[in-house]
Amino acid sequence: MKCVLRICLWVVHAQLLFAWTTIEHKGMAKSAVKAVLHLDDTKQIYSVQVPVKFNVVSNIATLVFAGAGDAGMIGAFIGGIVDLSLSEDRMKIDTKMTYPPKNTIMSEVGLVMQACYDPDNYERNAAIFGDGKVIITHMYTPNGIGFADYFTEYFYNKAVTEFTNGQRLKALAYLGYASHYLTDAALPSHDEADYLNMKNLMGQAMLHSNFEDWIENNWDDVFQATSDSAAEAPMTICDIGASVRSMALESAPDFAEWLAAWGSYLNSYPADSDKMAELTRRTIYRCVPRLAGLYLKFKTEAMDSK
């Protein structure tokens, strides 16, 4: 049992799975909204409350002890997460998000942008374990761990339902939530995690955090124009989950190049900024056309059908 607890603490402490920081999520959503949805950015929205309620149910004994095999105990503990069942009436999430936030003014464009970031807020203290430090819902790895594909489709479907029922603002918020999980899955550090080597795992966690600080500091001047350009070519999406998974599987191999450009897990800034910018643009061009495609699907299936 002590061994199991030690493993749990190591994994929890890694704090691996934080999302892109605020400005990247909002910046990519802004690009896709302008290119596809053409929402009115001058009309102020009225106050709306958006329910967010779902649950992840797990059996800890099964997670830790079942089927360790060649992966070892850590692999069994983390890999067992794949067996979690999801349902709308159970996890640790049962809250209401309010738009616009108190003492602020917000348009429909601003609503989608803010909602594209907010899953980090409503899940912060409701992760699978570790008080919000390990959020597997925001990732999809080559071994199938994570639920970014599920949650993108889950909230997209809620958006379509609400819009069909005449709840336009709730629908746009849910579309923003779906956008968050999709865009997270584009980031190589959300798609590649070495659970069987704790030294590598901790290093990946540090790189993840430092990279996101760096890209936020450079977003407006360096990357927003790239995002705007990428949104002009929406990718047709038929199967949402498959689109998210394919993007994540394309992104995961880039992690080695990211690490090489960064130079060391311990660096606060990249050793090769030009290469890091090139890799970031590659990620944006992989992600934003799919995000614009998700919005185009919503426009076709919900907005244009009214």
C-alpha positions as CSV (number, residue, x, y, z in Angstrom):
1,M,0.0,0.0,0.0
2,K,2.9,2.4,0.7
3,C,4.2,1.8,-2.8
4,V,0.8,2.6,-4.2
5,L,0.5,5.8,-2.2
6,R,4.0,6.8,-3.3
7,I,3.1,6.3,-6.9
8,C,-0.1,8.3,-6.5
9,L,1.8,11.2,-5.0
10,W,4.4,11.2,-7.7
11,V,1.8,11.3,-10.4
12,V,-0.3,14.0,-8.6
13,H,2.7,16.2,-8.0
14,A,3.7,16.1,-11.7
15,Q,0.8,18.6,-12.5
16,L,1.1,17.5,-16.1
17,L,-2.1,18.4,-17.7
18,F,-2.8,22.1,-17.5
19,A,-4.2,23.7,-20.6
20,W,-3.0,26.4,-22.9
21,T,-3.1,29.6,-21.0
22,T,-5.9,32.1,-21.4
23,I,-4.7,34.2,-24.4
24,E,-4.0,31.2,-26.7
25,H,-7.5,29.7,-26.2
26,K,-9.2,33.1,-26.7
27,G,-7.0,34.0,-29.6
28,M,-7.7,30.8,-31.6
29,A,-11.5,31.1,-30.8
30,K,-11.5,34.7,-32.0
31,S,-9.9,33.7,-35.3
32,A,-12.4,30.9,-35.9
33,V,-15.4,33.0,-34.9
34,K,-14.5,35.8,-37.2
35,A,-13.7,33.5,-40.1
36,V,-16.8,31.3,-39.8
37,L,-19.6,32.5,-37.5
38,H,-19.6,36.2,-38.2
39,L,-21.1,37.1,-34.9
40,D,-22.0,40.6,-33.9
41,D,-19.1,42.0,-31.8
42,T,-20.8,45.2,-31.0
43,K,-24.1,44.0,-29.4
44,Q,-23.9,43.4,-25.7
45,I,-25.2,40.1,-24.3
46,Y,-27.6,39.9,-21.4
47,S,-26.8,37.8,-18.4
48,V,-27.0,34.1,-18.9
49,Q,-26.2,31.1,-16.6
50,V,-24.8,28.0,-18.2
51,P,-25.1,24.7,-16.3
52,V,-22.0,22.5,-16.3
53,K,-22.7,19.1,-14.8
54,F,-21.0,15.7,-15.4
55,N,-19.0,13.1,-13.6
56,V,-16.2,10.6,-14.0
57,V,-16.7,7.4,-12.0
58,S,-13.8,5.1,-11.1
59,N,-12.9,2.1,-9.0
60,I,-9.5,2.9,-7.4
61,A,-8.8,-0.8,-6.6
62,T,-9.3,-1.6,-10.3
63,L,-7.2,1.4,-11.4
64,V,-4.2,0.4,-9.2
65,F,-4.2,-3.4,-9.2
66,A,-5.8,-4.7,-12.3
67,G,-3.6,-5.8,-15.3
68,A,-0.2,-4.3,-14.5
69,G,1.5,-6.6,-17.0
70,D,4.6,-5.2,-18.7
71,A,3.6,-1.6,-18.0
72,G,4.3,-2.0,-14.2
73,M,2.4,-0.4,-11.4
74,I,2.5,3.1,-12.7
75,G,1.2,2.0,-16.1
76,A,-1.6,0.1,-14.4
77,F,-2.6,3.0,-12.2
78,I,-2.7,5.6,-15.1
79,G,-3.7,3.2,-17.8
80,G,-6.7,2.1,-15.8
81,I,-8.1,5.5,-16.2
82,V,-9.1,4.3,-19.7
83,D,-11.7,2.1,-18.1
84,L,-13.5,5.1,-16.4
85,S,-17.1,5.5,-17.4
86,L,-18.6,8.9,-18.0
87,S,-22.2,10.0,-17.5
88,E,-24.0,13.3,-17.4
89,D,-25.3,12.9,-13.8
90,R,-22.2,11.9,-12.0
91,M,-18.3,13.4,-11.7
92,K,-17.2,16.2,-9.5
93,I,-18.6,19.0,-11.8
94,D,-21.9,20.5,-10.9
95,T,-21.8,24.2,-11.2
96,K,-23.1,27.2,-13.2
97,M,-21.0,29.6,-15.2
98,T,-22.3,33.2,-15.5
99,Y,-21.7,35.4,-18.5
100,P,-20.8,38.2,-18.7
101,P,-18.7,38.1,-15.5
102,K,-19.7,40.6,-12.8
103,N,-19.0,44.3,-13.7
104,T,-18.0,43.5,-17.3
105,I,-19.4,44.0,-20.7
106,M,-19.4,41.1,-23.2
107,S,-20.5,40.5,-26.8
108,E,-21.3,37.1,-28.4
109,V,-17.8,36.9,-29.7
110,G,-16.5,37.6,-26.2
111,L,-18.7,34.9,-24.8
112,V,-17.3,32.2,-27.1
113,M,-13.8,33.4,-26.4
114,Q,-14.2,33.3,-22.6
115,A,-16.0,30.0,-22.7
116,C,-13.1,28.6,-24.8
117,Y,-10.9,29.1,-21.7
118,D,-13.3,28.3,-18.9
119,P,-13.0,24.5,-18.6
120,D,-9.8,25.2,-16.8
121,N,-11.9,27.2,-14.3
122,Y,-14.7,24.8,-13.7
123,E,-12.4,21.7,-13.6
124,R,-9.6,23.3,-11.5
125,N,-10.7,21.6,-8.3
126,A,-12.4,18.6,-9.8
127,A,-9.8,16.5,-11.6
128,I,-9.6,12.7,-11.3
129,F,-7.1,13.1,-8.5
130,G,-4.7,15.7,-7.1
131,D,-7.2,18.6,-6.5
132,G,-7.2,19.7,-10.0
133,K,-3.6,19.0,-10.8
134,V,-4.1,16.1,-13.2
135,I,-6.9,16.8,-15.6
136,I,-7.1,13.9,-18.1
137,T,-10.2,15.3,-19.8
138,H,-8.0,17.8,-21.6
139,M,-5.7,15.3,-23.4
140,Y,-5.6,12.4,-25.8
141,T,-2.4,10.3,-25.9
142,P,-1.3,7.6,-28.4
143,N,-2.2,4.9,-25.7
144,G,-5.7,6.3,-25.5
145,I,-5.5,8.0,-22.1
146,G,-7.6,11.1,-21.9
147,F,-11.0,12.3,-22.9
148,A,-10.5,15.4,-25.1
149,D,-12.3,13.6,-27.9
150,Y,-15.2,12.7,-25.8
151,F,-15.7,16.2,-24.2
152,T,-15.3,18.0,-27.5
153,E,-18.2,16.0,-28.9
154,Y,-20.2,16.1,-25.6
155,F,-20.3,19.9,-25.4
156,Y,-20.7,20.3,-29.2
157,N,-23.9,18.2,-29.0
158,K,-25.1,20.3,-26.1
159,A,-24.5,23.4,-28.1
160,V,-26.6,22.2,-31.0
161,T,-29.4,21.1,-28.7
162,E,-29.5,24.4,-26.9
163,F,-29.5,26.4,-30.1
164,T,-32.3,24.3,-31.5
165,N,-34.3,25.0,-28.3
166,G,-33.8,28.7,-28.8
167,Q,-31.1,29.2,-26.2
168,R,-28.6,31.0,-28.4
169,L,-26.2,32.2,-25.6
170,K,-26.1,28.9,-23.8
171,A,-25.3,27.3,-27.1
172,L,-22.4,29.6,-27.8
173,A,-21.0,29.0,-24.3
174,Y,-21.1,25.2,-24.9
175,L,-19.5,25.6,-28.3
176,G,-16.7,27.5,-26.5
177,Y,-16.3,24.6,-24.0
178,A,-16.0,22.2,-26.9
179,S,-13.4,24.4,-28.4
180,H,-11.3,24.3,-25.3
181,Y,-10.9,20.5,-25.3
182,L,-10.2,20.4,-29.1
183,T,-7.5,23.1,-28.9
184,D,-5.8,21.4,-25.9
185,A,-5.5,18.2,-27.9
186,A,-3.4,20.0,-30.5
187,L,-0.6,20.7,-28.0
188,P,2.1,18.0,-28.0
189,S,2.6,18.2,-24.2
190,H,-1.1,17.2,-23.9
191,D,-0.6,14.2,-26.2
192,E,2.8,12.7,-25.1
193,A,3.4,11.8,-21.5
194,D,6.0,9.3,-20.4
195,Y,4.2,7.7,-17.4
196,L,6.7,4.8,-17.1
197,N,9.7,7.1,-16.5
198,M,9.2,9.5,-13.6
199,K,12.3,11.5,-14.5
200,N,10.9,12.2,-18.0
201,L,7.4,12.7,-16.6
202,M,8.6,15.5,-14.3
203,G,10.6,17.1,-17.0
204,Q,7.7,17.1,-19.4
205,A,5.6,18.8,-16.7
206,M,8.1,21.6,-16.3
207,L,8.4,22.1,-20.1
208,H,4.7,22.2,-20.4
209,S,4.3,25.0,-18.0
210,N,7.3,27.0,-19.3
211,F,6.2,26.7,-22.9
212,E,2.8,28.0,-22.2
213,D,4.2,31.0,-20.4
214,W,6.4,31.7,-23.4
215,I,3.7,31.4,-26.0
216,E,1.4,33.6,-24.0
217,N,4.0,36.3,-23.8
218,N,4.5,36.1,-27.6
219,W,0.9,35.5,-28.8
220,D,-0.3,38.9,-29.8
221,D,2.9,40.0,-31.6
222,V,3.9,36.7,-33.1
223,F,1.1,34.1,-33.3
224,Q,-2.3,35.8,-33.6
225,A,-1.8,36.6,-37.3
226,T,-0.9,32.9,-37.9
227,S,-4.1,31.9,-36.1
228,D,-6.2,34.3,-38.2
229,S,-4.6,33.0,-41.4
230,A,-5.2,29.3,-40.4
231,A,-8.9,30.0,-39.7
232,E,-9.5,31.1,-43.3
233,A,-9.3,27.4,-44.4
234,P,-11.7,25.4,-42.2
235,M,-11.3,21.7,-42.2
236,T,-14.5,19.7,-42.9
237,I,-15.4,17.7,-39.8
238,C,-17.8,14.7,-40.0
239,D,-16.7,12.7,-37.0
240,I,-15.7,15.1,-34.2
241,G,-14.1,12.5,-31.9
242,A,-12.1,11.1,-34.8
243,S,-10.9,14.6,-35.8
244,V,-9.7,15.4,-32.3
245,R,-7.9,12.0,-32.0
246,S,-6.2,12.3,-35.4
247,M,-4.9,15.8,-34.5
248,A,-3.6,14.5,-31.2
249,L,-1.9,11.6,-32.8
250,E,-0.3,13.9,-35.4
251,S,0.9,16.3,-32.6
252,A,2.4,13.8,-30.2
253,P,5.5,13.0,-32.2
254,D,6.4,16.8,-32.3
255,F,7.3,16.6,-28.6
256,A,10.8,15.5,-29.3
257,E,11.4,18.5,-31.6
258,W,9.9,20.8,-28.9
259,L,12.3,19.5,-26.3
260,A,15.3,19.9,-28.7
261,A,14.3,23.5,-29.5
262,W,13.8,24.3,-25.8
263,G,17.2,22.8,-25.0
264,S,16.5,21.5,-21.5
265,Y,13.6,20.7,-19.2
266,L,15.1,23.2,-16.8
267,N,15.1,26.1,-19.2
268,S,12.7,29.0,-18.6
269,Y,13.0,30.1,-22.2
270,P,13.8,28.2,-25.4
271,A,17.3,27.8,-26.5
272,D,16.2,28.3,-30.1
273,S,13.3,30.8,-30.2
274,D,13.0,30.8,-34.0
275,K,12.6,27.0,-34.0
276,M,10.1,27.1,-31.2
277,A,8.1,29.7,-33.0
278,E,8.1,27.5,-36.1
279,L,6.9,24.5,-34.1
280,T,4.2,26.6,-32.5
281,R,3.0,27.8,-35.9
282,R,2.9,24.2,-37.0
283,T,0.6,23.4,-34.1
284,I,-1.6,26.4,-34.8
285,Y,-2.0,25.4,-38.5
286,R,-2.9,21.9,-37.3
287,C,-5.4,23.0,-34.8
288,V,-7.2,26.2,-35.9
289,P,-8.5,24.8,-39.3
290,R,-10.2,22.0,-37.2
291,L,-11.6,24.6,-34.8
292,A,-12.9,26.6,-37.7
293,G,-14.3,23.3,-39.1
294,L,-16.1,22.6,-35.8
295,Y,-17.7,26.1,-36.0
296,L,-18.6,25.5,-39.6
297,K,-20.3,22.3,-38.6
298,F,-22.2,24.1,-35.9
299,K,-23.2,26.9,-38.4
300,T,-24.5,24.3,-40.8
301,E,-26.2,22.0,-38.3
302,A,-27.6,24.6,-36.0
303,M,-27.5,28.2,-37.1
304,D,-28.4,27.7,-40.8
305,S,-31.2,25.2,-40.0
306,K,-33.2,27.7,-38.0
